[in-house]
């Protein structure tokens, strides 16, 4: 019997098989998804990323795992990549200096 993969979306909280919280989904690639362990929706916001880091400041953007296109976040990740029309599932949060 094959098992259907879980339905995971950007911003969803994911858990271990034992029910322990892993973090919040922040993007996808061909191998799976990226998780942030920072707290709350603010962990995915531009304001949070611009708060400063040891290596300088970074800006939160979106990036397409299909073509590599990057763009600024207005309110959220676009519904599709404007460069190659890849669906939203191919886009993920990316920090850029």
Buried (B, 14 or more C-beta within 10 A) or exposed (E): EEEEEEEBEBEEEEEEEEEEEEBBBBBBEEEEBBBBEEEEEEBBBBEBBEEEEEEEEBEBBBBBBBEEBBBEBEEEBBEBBEEEEBEBBBBBBBEEE
